[in-house]
């Protein structure tokens, strides 16, 4: 076929079919020429190599009439190979289009992917002449009709949100209620079985581990492992192919639509802080070959090397206008065309770091928050990285919720029995106001969790005192050291009924604490069933039964209990208020929105390092009218002591009585007159006010 390039236009990056041909546009500030390479439909044979005919500013572009949807292509970029100056152009390396919406084939681990000669005495300063095309995934021209504008999602208010963090494959790979041909795919996430599971739990948002196209790390492949979690992105617009089911890419969109129809939002865990190309020893797959000095942050002392605030080898340079544009274009694509409702930003501190350090008013944050599309979606920050000043919990703008690791650690420490932990728990129960209550932020800003993909599962937190990561092949040196976990007497599996009962009780207590806390609760997939990873607290490379959810794990009725907790929280608005509670008197009735007491009804001794029993009375915020919040008081009783404790209950209002609404110990429920209540050892209880003639059942 004869190809006759016309100039095309630079306004829309990527490859876009208009019905008559395809416009190509790609950014590079330092290239001397960029060639478009066309391939056979299987991606195996290069059929044409054409120089993009125009450069407008830093955008290279051209239009090919007659080119069809489905065309497979890649780029080769010419320019200086001068690593000591930050440039690593090598036209022998085929490059993925940063804006591609679909990949053809897969990346294969081969030395030809490197821009330098592996083993050469000059290391990455050497130049490798081998063609990488046989070993790389290619880009595909997609029909724009495949990506129509998506409809509006459920738009669940933050204060009504319950998040469920899950891995696309791991969630359904072992679920025999899901059709076998769907398991592990986007399609499976919205299967009838999974929708029923989510609805029974009261889930309002599913947060998915990375679904952007990613690459398996070479060092993992050499050990017979794989990058399971997916925090190794190479394509910010392309759904990861390994999760594609029978419906193809459309399966992702149908998944979102079905979840939306069930009243469930979709949040993506996104990785814009680094890419799969690693440090100076990594492969040349896309960004490095197109314009290394623009896409990445390089060290001032020697541009040969990369700033590594992420711990992965490189740091994406979102301060560069075109890189920032790519990130924002990607986010808008997933909202407008794929229908997602929000994002959790991996290592968000990296994105907010300016030359002088972390800046919540920096370029990325400002651009994101003012964007008419992105300003209205849910935004969640992982508020740390390993760079200077990396830990920034509570420092993000008001539009963000933040993963609150202080919540996780405090709840674990308290129920493990650590001294001085009750004082911290009191703050966590009220939404960590000392961290988040500024700049008009709301209580939902604290995203509370007991476990997440990174670390022990909830079951393992009660079954292992130490990590057991031998399967990762790193000598058990990887993963967190401080898990605040406890084996309850035996490390790992046991048949001892007393230990099993204690573990189950502790899991129920921690889950009850989560659902009774102000803030936004998040469940890790499988924790509602006691799922274990055999003590592995860093299962990033375990694409197997270690990392997958075990749907046969629930031996203690934990799922039914979580279902009850979710329903209880949903039924009582005082447990999910948007305003922080500080014990202030309410204008409507003069009663405080928070009251603390010990077992005798007196004020707790917060100086007692071993304080283990206390009560928390919750009412509607003093800042809101009673009509807005409702007069729905809940009395939370927490007893970590090894023995039962008698609790003096506050007198109920005239015509009302206290009723046990939820407890983690005995199943008995009933009305209680003012007086003493016996709370079991290691128990959480929530009492509600009911009319004197209310039935016993809750």
N, C-alpha and C positions, 0 to 999 in steps of 0.2 A: 504494500500500500504506500502511496506517495503522501507524505505529510507536508502541509504548507502552513507553518505557523503564521498567525497574525498577532498583533501586539497584545490583544486582550486588555484586561484592566487589573489594577493592583488592589482594588478596594476590599475584596473578599478573599481571605487566605484559604488555601487548600485547593482541592480539585472539585469544580462545580459544573454539573451537566445542565445545559439550558434547553435541551430538546434537539439542538442542532450540532452541538459539539461540547468541548470541555475547556473551561478556563482554569489555568494553573497559576498559582501565586504562592511564593514562599519567601520568607525573610532571611536575609544575610547581609550584615553590614560590611563584612570584611572579605567576602569571596570575590574572585576576579571573573568567574563564570559559573553558571549552574546548568547542568544538563538534565533533561528529562529522559528517563530510560523506560521504554515500554517492553512488556513481557507477554508471553503466551498466557492463556487463561489459567494454566496450572502454576504459573510463576517460575517455570524451570528454564525457559529460554528467553534471552534478551533479543528483541526483534528490531529495536530502533533506539538510537541515542541522539537526542535533539537538544541543541542549546536553547535555553529560554531567551527569546529575542529582545526583551525589554527589561530595563531597570528603572523604576520610579522610586527615587530615594533609596531605601534599603530593601525594597520589595522587587523581586525578580518575577516576571510574569509572561504569559503567552497564551494564545487561544488556538486550539486545534479543531477546525471544523470536521464534522463527520465521525469524531471519536465517540465510541459507544459507552453506555453504562456497563460496568463490570470490567472495564479496562484495568489491567494490573500494571503498576508502575512504581518507580522509585526515583531518587535523585542522586547525582554525583556532583560534588562541589569542588571547584578548583580554587586554589589560593595558596598562600604560603604555609609550608609545613615548618613551623618555627615554635616548638613547644615552649622555649625559653621566653618567647614573646606572647604566649597564650594562644597561638594559632596552631591548629592540628588538621588542616585540610589535607585530604588524601582521596583523589578521585577514583582510586581503586576500590573504595568502600561504598557500597550501595546504601543509601540512606532512606529511612522511613520518613514520609511526609508527616510533620508534627500535627497536622490537622486531619489526618486520615480518619475515616469513620469505620473502616473495616480493614482487617489484616488478611492477607492471603499467605498461607503457610505458617511456619513457625521458625523461630531463631534456633539454630543448631550450634552447640558449643564447638567452636573450631578456632585455631589460631589466626585464620584469615580474617576474623572479625576485628582483630587488633590493628590499629593504625601503625604500629611499630613491629619490629621483629622480636618475637618472644625469645628470650635467652641471649639476645645481643648484648655485648659489653656496654653499649651506650644506652641500653634499656629503652625507655620510651622516647629518647632522642633519635633513635634509628627510624627508618622509613620502610614500611612493608608494601611491596608491589602486588601482592596477591589480590585477586578479585574476590570480594566477600559475597557476591550476589547469590551463589548457590546455598549459602548458609543463613540468609536473613529472610525474615518475613517481609512481604511487599505490601504496598498500599493498593487500595481498590477504589475506583470511581463508583460512587453509589448514586442511585436514582434519588433525587431530592424528595420524590413522592413517598419514599420509605420513611422519611422523617418529617411527618406533618406536625403542625403546632399541636401540642398536647393540651388537654383540658385542665381545668383547675382541680386540685386535690381537695381533701376534706377540710384543710385549714383548721386543724385542731388547736385550740388555745394552749399555750405553754403549760398553764397550771392544770390542764386536764390530760397532759401527755404522760404516757408510760412507754418507755423505749425498750426494745428487744434487740440486743446486739447479736448478729449472726453472720456466719460464713456461708456464702451461697451454696457451695458443695457440701461442706461439713454438716449443715443443718439437716439435709434430707438424704444423704448418701446411705444411711442405714435405716431409714424409715419405711417399713414394709407396708404402711398405709398409703404411700405414694406410689403411683404406677412405676414399674421398674425402668421403663424407657425415659422417665422424666427425672429420676433421682439425681441430685447433684447439679441441676440446671436452674436457669432463671425460671423456667416454666413451673418447676416443682415448688418454688416458693409460694406460688399462688394457686397450688392445687387445692382441691376441696378439703383434703385432710389437713393441710397447713392452715388454711383459712379458719377451719373449725378450731384448731389448736389456739391460734391467735385470739379468736373471739372469746373462747372460754377463759383465757387469761386476762382479757380486757386490754390487750395490747393496742396502742394507738399509733405506734410508729415502729417500723423495722429498720434498724441501722445496719447496713451491709458493709462488711469488710471490703477492701478495694475491688472494684469491678472494672477499673480502667485496665487496658491491655498491659500486661507486665511480662517480665523475662525471668527465667530460672537462672539463679546465680551459678557461675561456673564451678565455684568451690563446693556447692551443694551437689551438683550433678556428679562430680568426681567421687562423692561419697555415697552415691546411689540415692540421694534425697532430692527434694524439690522445694521451691519457694511456695509454700502452701498458703500463707496469709495474703501474699500479693503486694507487699509494700515495696515494689520494685518497678515502678511505672515506666512505660516507654510510649504509650499512646493515650493522650488525655481526652480524646474524643471517641475512642473505639472501645466497645464492650469486650471484655476478656473472652476470647473464643472458647476456652476450655469449659465454660459454663453454658455455652449455647446448646439448646435442645432441639427438638423436632421443628419448632417454629422459626428457627434461625434467630437473627438479631431482633426480629419482631417479637420474639418470646419475651425479651426484656420489657418492651412497651406493653405487651399484654399482661405481664406480671404486675406492672405498676397500675394498669387500669383495673385489674381485678382486686388488688389490694385497696385501691381508692374506693371502689364500689362497696367494699366491706368496711369503709370508714377508717382505713389504716394508711398512714403516710409512709413514704420511703425516703430514708436519709442515707446518703452515701459517705463512706469514709474515704476521703480524697487525699492524695499524696502529691502536693505541689511544692514540697520542700526540696526534693532531690529527684533524680532519675536513675534508670537502670544502668547508666554508663559508668558509674563508679568513679574512682580517682584516675590518676594518670596511667595506671596499669590496666584500666578497664577497656571494654570494647568500644568501637566506633559504630554506632547504630543509627543515629539521627542527629541530635542537637550538637554533639561534639564535632561532627563532620561538617555541619552547616555553618556554624559560627560559635566555636568554643568560647571565645572571649566575650561574647554577648550573653549567651545562655547561662553561663556559670559564673559564680563568684570565685575569682582567683586570688591568691595571696599577693599582697603588695610587694613583699620582699622578693618573690620569684613567681611570676605568672605561670611557670610550668606546673605549679602545684595548686590544688583546690582548697578553698575554705571548706572545712568539714564540720559545720555546726550540727549536722544531722547524724553523724556517726556512721554514715553509709559510703563515704568517700567523696561526695560532691554536694554542693548546695546550689539550687536553682536561683538565678539572679532575678528575682521578681521586681527589683528596683529598676530594671531596664524596661523602657516603655513597651517594646515589642514582646518581651517575655510576659510582662504584666497583662498585655492585651491577650496573649494566648491563654493565660490562666482564666481571665474573665470571660473570654469567648467560650472556653470549655465549660465553665460553670453555667453560663447562659444556655448552652446547647443541651446540657443535661436537664435543665429546668424546662425550657421551652419546647424541646422536641422529644425528650425521653420521659418527661413528666415528674421528675423527682421533686421532693418537697423541702429538702435541706441538705446540709453538708456538715460533716465532722472533719475538721482540718487537722490532719496528722502533723505533729510537731509545729503547731501554729506559731510559736515564738519565732521560728525561722522566717516565716512569712512577714512578721511584723518588725523584723530587725532592720534598722537603717544603719548608715555608716557610724553613727554615734551610739548605737545600741538599740535595745527594744523600744519601740515607739508605737503605742496604741493609736496614735493619730498619724501614723506613717502612710506612705503612698498606697500600699495594698489595702490597708484597712479603710482608708478614706474612699478609695475607688469602689471597694466592695459594698460599703454601707450606703453610698449615694446612688448606686445602680438601680434603675427603676424595676428591673427584673429581680435582682438578687437581694435587694433591700427588704423584700417581703417574705423570704424563705427562712427556715430555721437554720441558725448558724451556731455551731458548737466548736469550741477550741479545745485541743489538747494543749494545755498552757505551759509547755516546757519543751526544751531541747537540750543538747549537751554543750551549746555555745556559751559565750560569756553572758552572765545574767540571764541564764536560760529558764529558770523557774519563775513563772509569772502568774501563779494562781491568783485570781481576783483582779487582775490588771487589765482585762479586756473591756472593750466598749460595751455599753448597755444592751446592744442588740444581741450579744453573745451569751449563750450558756457555756459553762466550762466543766470539763471532767474534773471532779473534786477528789483527788487521790487522798486528801486529808480525811475525807469522809470514810473511804474504804479502810484506811489504816486505823482510824479511831474505833470504828465498829469492831474490827477484828481484835484490836488490843483490849477493848472492854470485855468482850465475851471470852477472851482467852484468860482474863483475870489480871491484867497488868495494873499496877498501882498508878494513881493519878489519871486514870483514863475516864472516869465518870465525868470529870469537869469538862474534858474535851467533848465527850458524847453529848453533854447538854447543849453545847454550841452547835453541834452537827444536827441535832434534832430540830433546831430552829433555823435551819437553812444556812448555817455558817455565816451569820450576819456580820461578824467581825471581819470577814474576808470580802463579802460581796455587797454589803449595804452602803453604797456610795454612788454618786452620780445618778441617782434615781433608778438604780438597778432593782430588779424584782427578785423575790425569793426563788423563782424557778431558775435563776442563773446558776445555782448550785446543782450540777448534774451528779446525783448521788448514785454510787454503785458499790457493790460488795465484791464483785469480780468482773473482769473483762477478758478479752481474748489474750491479753498480755499478762501472764501471771497464773496463779492457781485458780482453778474453778472453786466454787463455793464448797463443794464436797471435799475437794483436796485440801482446802484451808482447814478443815476439821479432821483430816485423816493423815496429814503429813507434816512433820516438823521441819523437814528439809526438802529441797528440790531433788528430783530424780530425772535428770536430763541426759542420761547416758545415750539414749537413742539418737540424740542430736549430733553425736560424733565430735564433741568438743571437750571431752574429758570432764563433763559435768561442771564446767566453769562458766557456762552461759546462763542467762536468766537472772532474775532478781535474787539478791542475798536476803534482804529483809522482807519476809512475807507475812510476818505477824500471824503465823499459823501454829497449829497445835494438833498432834495426832490423837489426843485424848487417851493416851496410854500405850498404844501399839502403832508402830509406823506402818502405814499402808493397810491392805485388806486384813480383815479379821472376822472370825465367826463368834466372838465374844458378845453375847446379847447386851451386856451392860454397856460396853464401849459403843456398840452400834446405836443403842438408845441414846447415849449421851451425844454422839455425833449428830443424830437426827434432831435432838432437842436444840443443839447449838445452831444448826442450820435454820430451824424454824425461828429461833430467837433473832438471828441476824436478819432474816427476811422480814420478820415483823417490824424490827427497827427501821428497815428501809421504807416500808410502806407507811409507817407512822411518822416519818420525818417530813418537814417542810422541804421543798425543792423538787427537782425532777428525778423520779426514780428510773434506773436502767437495770434490766435483767440481762445477764449473759445467757445465751441460748444453752439449754440443758440444765441450768442451775435449778429450774423448776422441777427437775426430775432427779436431782442428785448425780448428774453426770460427772464422771471422773476422767482425768487424763493421766492416770497412773502416776501422779506426782510430778509430771512434766509441767514446769511453769514457763516454758518458752517453746511452745509447740509450733513455731513458725514454719518448720520444715517437715511436719508430720502429716502428710496427706494420706492418712490411714486411720485405723480405728482409734489411735491415740488422740488425733485431732478432731475426729468426727463425733457428733452427738450420738450417745448410746440411748436409743429409745426404749430399751428394756431396763433402764437403770432404776426406775422409781420403785423401790421396795418398801418405802415407808409412807406412802400416801402423800408425798410432798407436793405433787401437782395439785391435788384437791385443796391443800392448805394454801398454796399460792393463789389459787383461784378465789378462795375465800378472802384472802388479804386484799386482792385487787378489788373485789366487789365492795369490801368494807371501806376502802379508801375512796372509791367512786361515790359511795353513798353519803360520805361525810365531808362536805366542803372545807371544814376547818383544817383538815389534814393536807390540803393542797391549795393554800392561799397564795396569792401573788405578792402580797405585802409582807414585809418582815414583822415579826412579833417581838416586842421588847418589854412586855409587862406593863404597858401604859394603860391608864384608865380609859374606858370607852365613854365617849360623850353621851351615847344613848342611855346607858344604865350605870355608869361609874365602876363597872367591874373590870378588872385587868384582863388583857387578852392572854396573859400567861401567868400561871401561878405554880411555884415549885413547893414541894413538901417532902418530908421524910415519912417513915412508917407511922410516926406518932401524930402527924399532921403539922408538926413544926417545920421551920425552914431547914433545909438540908445543911449539913456542915461541909461546905465545899472545900474546906481545908483538910478534910480527912482523906489521906492518900488511898485508903481502902474502901471508900464509899462505894457501896454496891447496890443499895436499894433506895429508890426515890420515885416520886410521882410528878407528873406533869399535866396540869390542867390547861387545855387549849380552848380558846374562844375566838370568835371573829376579831380581826385586827381592829385596834383602837382607831385607826385612820379611816376605816370604812363604816358605813352605817350598818346597823343590824339587819336592815332589809336587804342590803347588798350581799352580806356574807351568811346571814341566817344565824339564829341563836342555837347552834348545834354543838354544844360543848362535848368534848371527849376527854376523858381522864386516862392518861397513859401510865401504867404501873410497870416498873422494871425492877426485877429482883435477880441479881447475879449470885446471891449468897447460896451456899451449899445446903441451906436448910429453909424450910417454909418460914414465912414472915407474916405477921398480922398487920394489916394496913388499916389505919383509921381513915374512914372515908369522910369527905366534906359533906355536910347536910345538903340534900337535894332541895330544889325549890318546892314550894307547896304544890301538892298534887302530882309530884313526879317522884320517880325512884331511880336508883342506879341499876343498870342492866349490863351484864357481861356481853359485850359485842364480839370480842375476839380474845382468845388466849392460846398460848403455845403449849400449855400443859394439859391438864385433864380436859376432857371434852364437855364436861358439865357446864351448862349455861343457866342463867336464871336471874330473877329480880333480886335486888339486894336493898335492904333497908339501911338507913344511915347507921353507921357503927363500924364494926371491924370486918375485914375481909381477909381470908387466909389465901396468900399467894404462894404457890409451890416454889420449891427450890429451882433456880435457873428458869425463870418464867417471865414472859412478857404478857401483859393483859391490857386490854382497852375497854373502858366502861363508857356507856352512853346513857343519857337521860331519857327516860320513857314515862308515859303516863302510868299511873298506879295500876290501871286495868290492862296494861299491854300484855300480850302473850309472852311466854317464856322464850320461845324460839326467836332467833335473830335472822 
